[in-house]
């Protein structure tokens, strides 16, 4: 799923006041570290919810899956839009790596039972790096989760930075 720029803009505008507070806290920091504040927006809910987290605590706010980054699970998500969930799973189970997929998919399903999976370890690591880049570029790092109609994942993730000056009154 492609997340529209308009969707991101609406969220930033909707939460401009609390984001201003977080951005002010970030602006006061002299160096990047794992205590750096970041914003997390859950736009799957109505109304959306804004949470502040530190870089080092992101895994507590957005659960991390140990299986979602597996190539066979990624392949499954890639074919969902064209085939639909049931046909995609059947295709993977009957494919060249069907037995391995069955094991990984069973583990993934067990993870899902423990709660909604939000992102994989690769996504988390990428956002940590993005938060540092955003800090160096005078930006507030934001992760936003949007609803999606793609398979079991049920959401789409956008990560981005907004310049601090956007939150500074003229």
N, C-alpha and C positions, 0 to 999 in steps of 0.2 A: 504494500500500500504506500502510495506517495502522500505525504502530509503537505497540505498546501501552505504556502507562505501566509495566506490570509488567516488560516487557523492559528498559526503561531502568533501573528500580530494581535489577533483578538485576545488570546490568553495573556499576552504581555500587557496589553491595555487594561484588561479586566483586573489584573493583579499589580498594577503600577505602584500603588501605595506600599503594599508589603514588600514588593521587589526593591523599592527605593530604600527601605530600611536595611535589607540584606546587602544591597550594593554599597551602602554607606559603610557597613561593617567591613566588607571586602576592601573597599578603598583605603581604609585605615591600616590595613596589613602592610608590613614592610617586605615580607618574604612569603612565598608560597609554601604551605605545608599541608599535612593531612587534616589539620583543624580548620582549614579555609572553608567558609560557608559557601554553599551552593543552594540553588533552588530546585525543587522537584515539584512538578505539577501533574496531578492525576486528573486528566480531562476525560476519563472514561465515565466519571460521575457527573451528575447534574445537580447542583452546580459543581464545577471543577473545584479541586482542593489543592491549595499550595502548602508545601511543607519545606521547612528549612532543614538542611542537614550539613554535616561537615563531609569533606571528601572521604575521610577515613571511615565514616559511618554509613556510607551509601548502601552497603549490602544489607543494612538493617531496615532501610526505607524501601528499597527496590530489591526484592529477593533475587538471589543469584542461582541459576540452574547449573548443575554440573554436566548436564546432558544436552542442553539446547544448542551448544556449539559443535556437537558431533556432526561430521559431514553427512551422515545419513539422515539425521533429523533436519539439517539445513536443506537437504535435497527434498525431503518430504514437504517442508514449507514452501519450497520453490514450485512444486507441482500442484499444490492445493488450489490455486486460483483457476487453473485450467481443468482440473479433474474433479474437484470437490473432495471433502475429507475422506469419505468412505472409499472412493475409487483410488485416491492417492495412497491410502494405507494399504489397500489390497495390492496395488502395483508394487509398492515397496516390499511387502511380505513375499511376493512371488517373483521378485527380481533376483539378480545375480547375488546380492548380499542379503537375501531374505532372512536367514537365520541370525546374522549379526544385527540386522535391523530389528528383528523381533525382540532380541535381548535389550538393545538400547532403548527401543520404544517402550518396553515394559518398565525399565528404570525411569524413563521420562514420565510415564503415567504415575508412577509412585511419587515422584517429586511433585507432580500436579496435585495429588491428593493432599499434600501438606499445605497447599496454598497456591495462589495464582503466581505463576512464574512471570517475571518481568523482563529479565535480560540474562544473557550468558556472561561468563567470566570475561570473554573477549570484549563485549560491549562495555562492561564495567571498567576494564583496563583502559579502553579507548577514551571513556569519559574522564577518567582520572588524568590522563595526558591532556585532554581537551581543557580541563579545569586549569591546568598549569599554563597552557598556551593562552587561555582567556585572561588569566591573571597578568601574564606578561604583556598582553595587548590592552590592558585596562578595561576588561570586560567581566561581567558577571556570568558564570557558567550556569546553564539551566538544562535540566532533563525534563521532558514532557511526555507523558504516556497518553496516547489517543486510542479511542475504540477502533477496532478493525473488524472486517468481516472475513478475515482470512483464517480458516481452519481453527484448530484448538488453541492457537496462541492467543487469539482474542484481543490483541492490542498491537499498536505500532508505537515505536519510540522515536522521538526527535531529540537531539542534543544540539545546543547552540549557545552562543555568547551574545550578550547585549552590552554595548559600550556603557560604561558608568555615566558618561555625560548625558545619556538619554534620560537618566533618573535624576539629574541635577536641574533644579529650577533655574530658569533664565533670569 
